[in-house]
């Protein structure tokens, strides 16, 4: 599997940047973001659905919304389709900043993590998660604010 860089956060110093990737094989979204440790945010995410042991929450700054939307619109698998709920809530807007909290499978595969680190080193306060391509429609709704946010 090969990961392709979509965007790195232009507002960080380059040593530990939130970043957006796509898995060229599966079409999945790969997000490198700040680990969510705030108890209020974790509790809000769990109100939708409990976190599984294999899942994590990451925060991406609002300035990366365009990159996530670029992934959503990348090809026919993503755009213009209705996507049923598959498993979990994928994310929500966090507060008035427009930053997004995403929920996904924690990436632990050494090859995937190595490919991420080629473009953007992972800091101690960051995680990498995977969100299936079938969640694209719901991700667009999150960014557009068409879903309930516990922080709105």
QUIJONOR-V198086 format. One record per residue. N is the residue number from 1. RES is the residue in one letter. PHI is phi in whole degrees, -180 to 180 (* if undefined). PSI is psi in whole degrees, 0 to 359 (* if undefined). D_LAST is the distance of its C-alpha to the last C-alpha in Angstrom with 2 decimals. Layout:
N|RES|PHI|PSI|D_LAST / N|RES|PHI|PSI|D_LAST
This chain:
1|X|*|141|37.45 / 2|X|-122|129|36.54 / 3|X|-95|139|33.20 / 4|X|-115|129|32.60 / 5|X|-69|129|30.47 / 6|X|-98|313|27.96 / 7|X|-165|151|26.49 / 8|X|-116|143|26.27 / 9|X|-59|118|23.70 / 10|X|-72|350|25.61 / 11|X|-95|12|23.97 / 12|X|-117|174|25.64 / 13|X|-85|358|29.25 / 14|X|94|343|30.57 / 15|X|-85|334|31.40 / 16|X|-154|82|28.18 / 17|X|-101|133|26.00 / 18|X|-59|144|23.08 / 19|X|-149|159|24.59 / 20|X|-122|130|24.35 / 21|X|-129|164|27.43 / 22|X|-128|144|28.69 / 23|X|-85|112|31.35 / 24|X|-65|338|34.07 / 25|X|-80|308|35.61 / 26|X|-94|339|32.79 / 27|X|85|2|30.26 / 28|X|-67|156|27.62 / 29|X|-91|131|24.86 / 30|X|-117|123|25.51 / 31|X|-118|130|22.91 / 32|X|-106|118|23.94 / 33|X|-147|178|21.08 / 34|X|-74|134|20.46 / 35|X|-63|129|20.73 / 36|X|-81|119|17.70 / 37|X|-121|351|19.27 / 38|X|-65|121|16.58 / 39|X|-58|323|17.02 / 40|X|-64|319|13.49 / 41|X|-68|318|12.30 / 42|X|-64|317|15.44 / 43|X|-62|317|15.02 / 44|X|-61|319|11.60 / 45|X|-66|322|13.43 / 46|X|-72|338|16.40 / 47|X|-65|327|14.80 / 48|X|-71|313|14.75 / 49|X|-171|137|18.23 / 50|X|-58|144|20.43 / 51|X|-72|134|21.13 / 52|X|-81|161|24.67 / 53|X|-61|335|27.18 / 54|X|-94|4|27.31 / 55|X|-110|156|23.58 / 56|X|-141|163|21.56 / 57|X|-111|135|18.11 / 58|X|-130|152|18.10 / 59|X|-108|131|15.83 / 60|X|-115|138|16.65 / 61|X|-67|150|16.08 / 62|X|-56|333|14.56 / 63|X|-67|352|18.18 / 64|X|-99|3|19.22 / 65|X|-56|319|17.13 / 66|X|-61|323|20.33 / 67|X|-69|321|22.41 / 68|X|-66|319|20.45 / 69|X|-64|325|20.66 / 70|X|-61|321|24.35 / 71|X|-65|316|24.81 / 72|X|-57|320|23.22 / 73|X|-92|8|25.71 / 74|X|-62|319|28.60 / 75|X|-156|182|30.82 / 76|X|-61|338|31.43 / 77|X|-67|335|30.01 / 78|X|-103|313|26.48 / 79|X|-86|145|26.34 / 80|X|71|14|26.68 / 81|X|-116|149|26.68 / 82|X|-83|136|24.84 / 83|X|-121|116|23.90 / 84|X|-69|158|23.91 / 85|X|-64|125|21.80 / 86|X|-125|95|23.95 / 87|X|92|279|23.34 / 88|X|-132|168|19.81 / 89|X|-69|138|16.21 / 90|X|-91|339|16.40 / 91|X|172|178|13.07 / 92|X|-159|160|9.37 / 93|X|-77|137|7.47 / 94|X|-106|104|7.47 / 95|X|69|193|5.97 / 96|X|-80|353|7.19 / 97|X|-76|339|10.31 / 98|X|83|1|9.67 / 99|X|-62|151|11.59 / 100|X|-115|138|11.81 / 101|X|-104|122|12.80 / 102|X|-112|148|15.61 / 103|X|-117|134|17.79 / 104|X|-165|178|21.42 / 105|X|-71|130|25.03 / 106|X|-68|127|26.19 / 107|X|-82|122|28.91 / 108|X|-123|353|32.09 / 109|X|-64|123|34.75 / 110|X|-59|323|36.80 / 111|X|-66|316|37.56 / 112|X|-63|314|33.92 / 113|X|-64|324|33.02 / 114|X|-63|319|36.11 / 115|X|-66|322|35.11 / 116|X|-62|314|31.67 / 117|X|-69|341|33.47 / 118|X|-60|327|35.90 / 119|X|-102|329|33.20 / 120|X|-155|107|30.90 / 121|X|-57|146|31.95 / 122|X|-95|120|29.64 / 123|X|-82|170|29.01 / 124|X|-61|332|28.89 / 125|X|-97|20|25.12 / 126|X|-123|153|24.56 / 127|X|-133|164|24.77 / 128|X|-119|131|25.49 / 129|X|-127|161|24.05 / 130|X|-120|133|25.13 / 131|X|-124|128|23.18 / 132|X|-62|147|25.52 / 133|X|-60|335|26.08 / 134|X|-68|351|25.54 / 135|X|-92|5|21.76 / 136|X|-57|315|21.64 / 137|X|-62|321|20.38 / 138|X|-71|328|17.41 / 139|X|-66|319|16.67 / 140|X|-59|318|16.83 / 141|X|-62|320|14.26 / 142|X|-62|312|11.80 / 143|X|-65|323|12.67 / 144|X|-76|351|12.63 / 145|X|80|20|9.11 / 146|X|-89|14|11.17 / 147|X|-125|160|9.97 / 148|X|-71|130|7.69 / 149|X|-114|134|5.36 / 150|X|-68|354|5.92 / 151|X|-115|7|3.80 / 152|X|-86|*|0.00
